[in-house]
């Protein structure tokens, strides 16, 4: 039986305390000190289970990363670091994330010689710690909130596990047992610890069994992600612009009839019952949407077809890794004019508007006259840009 009172208490702690605590733990390196509750054999078992549904997991990770940049507190660091300042760079950010995440399913994260450990060290140092240091030192917030807080880290964790829990069929997890889902939740409990999330804020810790975990992840979606997505505020629309940028870049490696932003995002926005402005106003988009629905809802139910589509997907994915320069050239030729930038005033505005957790959204509605500040085609007053944070070397602990 689900203890909803316990889930409400866990959410209250997450929403009220986590935004004011620095994201990656710095008092110790979690990758060098496994938690007391860590079970190495169970972790290996969860990795093997993940391989069985790897296509579904890749779908969930992709859409999760897309939804994550719709959150204003995540969007600002993503844009401010310059790592997503153009279609090509936002494409590279997503691709870099995918490459790292895929490596986490291979080895022991606490084995210093493993590829998984090395990947997580890179993410911890060159991504989380570097961005946290940059944003909080150079752009301190006026309301005591922290850039890349424990709350932001927890919502990032949700982006990689939440969709699996609340919409499993839409990710093609057909025939997956509750026990298999529990193993997957355990995997992300461990990964959450490894990236520096405190146990009390770890969305897969302190909840028991499939149904209780699923219900808590549903609460996280309803009270954070869905609030922002339904609001359709300028920063959320900026997140949609970045999402479209990913698909624009992908056209440099795949034909549009295979990669269609409108049909893909309409499927997921409708699936998650959130408001959106997307319209399928051409025959090509309607056809692509129909094909996508048919594959996701019918074809992938059959295990043989699931295996075949998995092989095709990973073949195209490996091929994409070898077409980076082609994608870059394509973007420079067709989309050099598109720049994703933030007006410097937004660093103060975001604190005034209470965008972060969605708890007070109705008390401070955003002024839609500010939408121009988030327009990817308009020049900004100041453009905060640093080196590509995902690849910055030699950031010390």
Wavefront OBJ file of the C-alpha trace (Angstrom):
o trace
v 0.000 0.000 0.000
v 1.291 3.444 -0.895
v 1.967 5.766 2.051
v 0.933 9.091 0.502
v 1.635 10.989 3.729
v 5.260 9.860 3.530
v 5.456 10.912 -0.126
v 4.032 14.352 0.687
v 6.627 14.790 3.418
v 9.438 13.742 1.074
v 8.251 16.224 -1.553
v 8.019 19.026 1.030
v 11.621 18.432 2.109
v 12.748 18.340 -1.520
v 10.863 21.492 -2.563
v 11.510 23.588 0.557
v 15.104 22.689 1.471
v 16.874 21.358 -1.622
v 16.787 24.617 -3.690
v 19.043 26.290 -1.088
v 21.704 23.567 -0.905
v 24.555 23.295 -3.380
v 24.005 20.480 -5.875
v 27.055 18.254 -6.152
v 28.285 17.146 -2.720
v 31.776 18.554 -2.126
v 32.491 17.368 1.433
v 33.583 14.041 -0.045
v 33.728 12.346 -3.433
v 30.829 9.853 -3.533
v 32.531 7.932 -6.347
v 35.273 6.923 -3.905
v 32.975 5.940 -1.059
v 29.990 3.646 -1.778
v 26.981 4.123 0.526
v 26.165 1.597 3.242
v 23.057 0.496 1.347
v 24.956 -0.274 -1.894
v 24.554 -3.848 -3.180
v 27.082 -4.526 -5.959
v 25.320 -7.677 -7.138
v 21.963 -5.960 -7.348
v 23.513 -3.077 -9.262
v 24.980 -5.504 -11.811
v 21.587 -7.199 -12.072
v 19.915 -3.846 -12.742
v 22.453 -3.145 -15.505
v 21.660 -6.483 -17.177
v 17.935 -5.742 -16.945
v 18.512 -2.351 -18.569
v 20.154 -3.999 -21.578
v 16.939 -5.925 -22.199
v 15.035 -2.650 -22.685
v 17.844 -0.461 -23.962
v 15.824 0.994 -26.840
v 13.078 2.092 -24.446
v 15.633 3.567 -22.067
v 17.230 5.580 -24.860
v 13.829 6.955 -25.843
v 13.128 7.893 -22.207
v 16.557 9.496 -21.736
v 16.179 11.573 -24.886
v 12.750 12.975 -24.088
v 13.781 13.447 -20.447
v 16.772 15.571 -21.463
v 14.486 17.575 -23.735
v 11.978 18.236 -20.926
v 14.770 19.151 -18.512
v 15.761 22.260 -20.472
v 12.174 23.488 -20.185
v 12.810 24.145 -16.463
v 13.917 27.787 -16.008
v 16.469 27.024 -13.272
v 18.130 24.515 -15.588
v 17.693 26.548 -18.768
v 19.642 29.562 -17.467
v 22.932 27.727 -16.734
v 22.600 25.754 -19.959
v 22.361 28.947 -22.012
v 24.648 31.093 -19.863
v 27.571 28.694 -20.197
v 27.327 28.915 -23.975
v 27.021 25.156 -24.232
v 23.678 25.479 -26.016
v 24.089 28.786 -27.834
v 23.278 27.383 -31.304
v 21.519 24.359 -32.843
v 24.855 22.568 -33.238
v 25.945 23.215 -29.653
v 22.634 22.170 -28.106
v 22.775 19.040 -30.281
v 26.292 18.335 -28.972
v 25.128 18.860 -25.403
v 22.407 16.236 -25.806
v 24.745 13.858 -27.642
v 27.451 14.256 -24.978
v 24.906 13.463 -22.284
v 23.747 10.355 -24.149
v 27.318 9.097 -24.572
v 28.004 9.457 -20.857
v 24.732 7.892 -19.741
v 25.155 4.870 -21.999
v 28.551 4.191 -20.403
v 26.968 4.051 -16.941
v 25.230 0.795 -17.830
v 28.527 -1.024 -18.415
v 30.672 -1.195 -15.281
v 31.035 -0.597 -11.557
v 30.930 3.180 -10.888
v 33.117 2.706 -7.803
v 35.883 0.891 -9.690
v 38.444 3.598 -10.477
v 39.649 1.730 -13.576
v 36.201 1.357 -15.165
v 34.796 3.380 -18.036
v 31.704 4.123 -15.952
v 33.785 5.621 -13.137
v 35.842 7.748 -15.516
v 32.695 9.042 -17.209
v 31.084 9.981 -13.901
v 34.266 11.724 -12.740
v 34.172 13.777 -15.954
v 30.530 14.711 -15.446
v 31.098 15.548 -11.778
v 34.173 17.732 -12.321
v 33.775 19.209 -15.782
v 30.023 19.641 -15.759
v 28.325 19.838 -12.363
v 31.117 21.321 -10.242
v 32.372 23.669 -12.958
v 28.898 25.063 -13.710
v 28.003 25.333 -10.025
v 31.194 27.266 -9.325
v 30.769 29.551 -12.320
v 27.096 30.392 -11.811
v 27.140 30.855 -8.040
v 30.378 32.863 -7.961
v 29.714 35.121 -10.946
v 25.907 35.373 -10.831
v 24.785 34.955 -7.187
v 21.031 34.960 -6.773
v 19.093 37.505 -4.755
v 16.742 35.044 -3.038
v 19.377 32.699 -1.522
v 18.568 29.987 -4.068
v 21.505 28.100 -5.511
v 22.282 27.545 -9.172
v 22.555 23.798 -9.752
v 21.046 23.074 -6.356
v 20.157 19.715 -4.868
v 16.644 20.330 -6.199
v 17.982 20.861 -9.732
v 20.079 17.702 -9.410
v 17.011 15.749 -8.277
v 14.968 17.051 -11.210
v 17.833 16.081 -13.513
v 17.658 12.607 -11.993
v 13.922 12.647 -12.742
v 14.649 13.441 -16.393
v 16.395 10.062 -16.688
v 13.996 7.880 -14.696
v 10.695 9.760 -14.345
v 9.290 9.147 -17.825
v 9.971 5.416 -17.423
v 7.899 5.369 -14.231
v 4.908 7.487 -15.220
v 4.604 6.581 -18.940
v 6.178 3.117 -19.392
v 3.980 1.981 -22.287
v 4.656 5.182 -24.218
v 8.378 4.346 -23.964
v 7.640 0.810 -25.235
v 8.227 -0.968 -21.907
v 5.682 -3.597 -22.911
v 5.696 -6.727 -20.785
v 8.060 -5.288 -18.185
v 7.348 -6.631 -14.694
v 7.111 -4.539 -11.520
v 10.203 -6.346 -10.234
v 12.192 -5.288 -13.295
v 11.112 -1.679 -12.787
v 12.226 -1.886 -9.146
v 15.678 -2.989 -10.292
v 15.812 -0.059 -12.660
v 14.785 2.352 -9.891
v 17.603 0.909 -7.773
v 20.068 1.588 -10.579
v 19.107 5.264 -10.582
v 19.167 5.416 -6.779
v 22.851 4.447 -7.026
v 23.536 6.849 -9.912
v 21.842 9.663 -7.972
v 24.248 9.045 -5.094
v 27.223 8.915 -7.481
v 26.491 12.310 -9.033
v 26.279 13.921 -5.587
v 22.610 13.939 -4.564
v 22.034 13.623 -0.826
v 19.970 10.562 0.116
v 17.157 12.687 1.548
v 16.792 14.426 -1.838
v 17.386 11.337 -3.996
v 14.029 10.721 -5.673
v 14.638 6.951 -5.749
v 15.709 6.712 -2.087
v 13.301 6.312 0.834
v 10.482 5.031 -1.364
v 9.722 1.321 -1.432
v 8.546 -0.870 -4.267
v 7.322 -0.119 -7.749
v 4.021 1.589 -6.960
v 5.305 3.887 -4.227
v 8.277 4.988 -6.343
v 6.027 5.520 -9.360
v 3.639 7.646 -7.322
v 6.429 9.854 -5.991
v 7.902 10.357 -9.455
v 4.409 11.298 -10.619
v 4.242 13.920 -7.825
v 7.586 15.343 -8.993
v 6.258 15.666 -12.518
v 2.936 17.238 -11.545
v 4.421 19.785 -9.154
v 7.484 20.818 -11.089
v 7.652 19.825 -14.744
v 3.953 20.052 -15.552
v 3.538 23.416 -13.822
v 6.174 24.964 -16.067
v 5.092 23.190 -19.232
v 1.470 24.257 -18.779
v 2.478 27.847 -17.986
v 4.104 28.237 -21.423
v 6.085 31.195 -20.101
v 8.869 32.791 -22.185
v 11.647 30.639 -20.646
v 9.625 27.500 -21.358
v 9.197 28.612 -24.960
v 12.938 29.246 -25.058
v 13.356 25.631 -23.971
v 11.126 24.625 -26.868
v 13.357 26.665 -29.197
v 16.382 24.737 -27.976
v 14.497 21.475 -28.492
v 13.728 22.449 -32.065
v 17.416 23.263 -32.465
v 18.313 19.645 -31.678
v 16.051 18.454 -34.481
v 17.355 21.094 -36.883
v 20.884 19.789 -36.286
v 19.784 16.168 -36.672
v 18.613 16.975 -40.193
v 22.288 17.194 -41.078
v 22.578 13.447 -40.507
v 19.082 12.079 -41.135
v 16.205 12.941 -43.503
v 13.398 15.069 -42.104
v 10.761 12.377 -42.608
v 12.621 10.331 -39.972
v 13.346 13.210 -37.592
v 10.392 15.582 -37.210
v 10.306 17.969 -34.254
v 6.581 18.702 -34.497
v 5.375 15.091 -34.588
v 7.824 13.862 -31.924
v 7.057 16.625 -29.436
v 3.303 16.555 -30.059
v 3.346 12.855 -29.194
v 5.107 13.518 -25.890
v 3.271 16.702 -24.943
v -0.060 14.950 -25.570
v 1.135 11.850 -23.720
v 2.015 13.973 -20.700
v -1.232 15.992 -21.035
v 0.517 19.364 -21.054
v -0.365 22.456 -23.036
v 1.612 23.176 -26.180
v 1.338 25.276 -29.356
v 2.444 22.588 -31.833
v 0.258 22.039 -34.897
v 0.651 19.394 -37.579
v -0.145 21.716 -40.454
v 1.494 19.805 -43.315
v 0.941 16.387 -44.830
v 4.538 15.424 -44.082
v 4.146 16.173 -40.361
v 0.811 14.351 -40.137
v 2.262 11.301 -41.889
v 5.348 11.293 -39.682
v 3.155 11.560 -36.578
v 0.946 8.666 -37.694
v 3.950 6.457 -38.417
v 5.496 7.319 -35.050
v 2.252 6.468 -33.219
v 1.930 3.167 -35.115
v 5.488 2.116 -34.278
v 5.373 3.125 -30.603
v 1.914 1.788 -29.803
v 1.696 -1.315 -31.979
v 4.903 -2.478 -33.668
v 7.133 -2.364 -30.582
v 4.679 -4.507 -28.625
v 5.961 -7.490 -30.594
v 9.295 -8.634 -29.167
v 10.746 -9.659 -32.538
v 10.059 -6.218 -34.008
v 11.387 -4.608 -30.829
v 14.708 -6.427 -31.308
v 14.846 -5.467 -34.991
v 14.091 -1.799 -34.306
v 16.662 -1.832 -31.490
v 19.324 -3.030 -33.914
v 18.340 -0.355 -36.461
v 18.303 2.352 -33.792
v 21.758 1.536 -32.425
v 23.179 1.202 -35.922
v 21.940 4.733 -36.728
v 23.164 5.983 -33.360
v 26.695 4.687 -33.956
v 26.559 6.163 -37.445
v 25.555 9.522 -35.965
v 28.634 9.516 -33.722
v 30.728 9.435 -36.883
v 28.850 12.305 -38.558
v 29.593 15.096 -36.095
v 31.571 17.180 -38.584
v 28.841 16.704 -41.183
v 26.240 17.983 -38.723
v 28.435 20.950 -37.800
v 28.916 21.906 -41.449
v 25.174 21.569 -42.105
v 24.302 23.828 -39.148
v 26.864 26.452 -40.149
v 25.443 26.510 -43.650
v 21.727 26.584 -42.815
v 21.350 27.877 -39.238
v 24.275 30.199 -38.548
v 21.766 33.001 -37.870
v 20.136 31.178 -34.940
v 21.573 32.112 -31.548
v 20.077 31.173 -28.188
v 20.873 34.021 -25.805
v 19.660 35.527 -22.547
v 19.273 39.176 -21.679
v 21.435 39.919 -18.622
v 18.354 41.273 -16.811
v 16.922 37.758 -16.766
v 19.371 36.698 -14.059
v 17.512 38.968 -11.661
v 14.092 38.443 -13.195
v 14.066 34.697 -12.684
v 14.315 35.149 -8.920
v 11.512 37.709 -8.923
v 9.211 35.387 -10.865
v 9.597 32.280 -8.648
v 10.119 29.973 -11.589
v 12.056 27.286 -9.783
v 9.734 24.727 -8.184
v 6.369 25.934 -9.406
v 5.052 26.228 -5.839
v 4.093 29.915 -6.217
v 3.566 30.201 -9.923
v 0.079 31.681 -9.684
v 1.167 34.385 -7.245
v 3.698 35.918 -9.635
v 2.555 35.427 -13.213
v 5.207 36.302 -15.759
v 4.808 39.384 -17.890
v 4.483 38.122 -21.454
v 5.808 41.438 -22.696
v 9.218 40.124 -21.687
v 9.042 37.373 -24.284
v 11.442 39.210 -26.599
v 14.196 38.602 -24.100
v 14.025 34.923 -24.859
v 13.662 35.178 -28.604
v 16.446 33.190 -30.262
v 16.465 35.619 -33.196
v 16.905 38.807 -31.175
v 20.243 40.254 -30.078
v 20.710 40.324 -26.302
v 22.240 43.147 -24.268
v 24.819 40.874 -22.653
v 25.702 37.348 -23.569
v 27.317 35.277 -20.831
v 29.387 32.597 -22.500
v 32.238 30.435 -21.266
v 33.991 27.432 -22.726
v 31.898 24.368 -23.407
v 31.439 23.277 -19.800
v 30.977 19.629 -20.660
v 34.539 19.429 -21.905
v 36.408 21.832 -19.615
v 39.471 19.937 -18.332
v 41.313 20.038 -15.029
v 38.603 21.359 -12.719
v 39.937 20.434 -9.279
v 37.842 18.924 -6.510
l 1 2 3 4 5 6 7 8 9 10 11 12 13 14 15 16 17 18 19 20 21 22 23 24 25 26 27 28 29 30 31 32 33 34 35 36 37 38 39 40 41 42 43 44 45 46 47 48 49 50 51 52 53 54 55 56 57 58 59 60 61 62 63 64 65 66 67 68 69 70 71 72 73 74 75 76 77 78 79 80 81 82 83 84 85 86 87 88 89 90 91 92 93 94 95 96 97 98 99 100 101 102 103 104 105 106 107 108 109 110 111 112 113 114 115 116 117 118 119 120 121 122 123 124 125 126 127 128 129 130 131 132 133 134 135 136 137 138 139 140 141 142 143 144 145 146 147 148 149 150 151 152 153 154 155 156 157 158 159 160 161 162 163 164 165 166 167 168 169 170 171 172 173 174 175 176 177 178 179 180 181 182 183 184 185 186 187 188 189 190 191 192 193 194 195 196 197 198 199 200 201 202 203 204 205 206 207 208 209 210 211 212 213 214 215 216 217 218 219 220 221 222 223 224 225 226 227 228 229 230 231 232 233 234 235 236 237 238 239 240 241 242 243 244 245 246 247 248 249 250 251 252 253 254 255 256 257 258 259 260 261 262 263 264 265 266 267 268 269 270 271 272 273 274 275 276 277 278 279 280 281 282 283 284 285 286 287 288 289 290 291 292 293 294 295 296 297 298 299 300 301 302 303 304 305 306 307 308 309 310 311 312 313 314 315 316 317 318 319 320 321 322 323 324 325 326 327 328 329 330 331 332 333 334 335 336 337 338 339 340 341 342 343 344 345 346 347 348 349 350 351 352 353 354 355 356 357 358 359 360 361 362 363 364 365 366 367 368 369 370 371 372 373 374 375 376 377 378 379 380 381 382 383 384 385 386 387 388 389 390 391 392 393 394 395 396 397
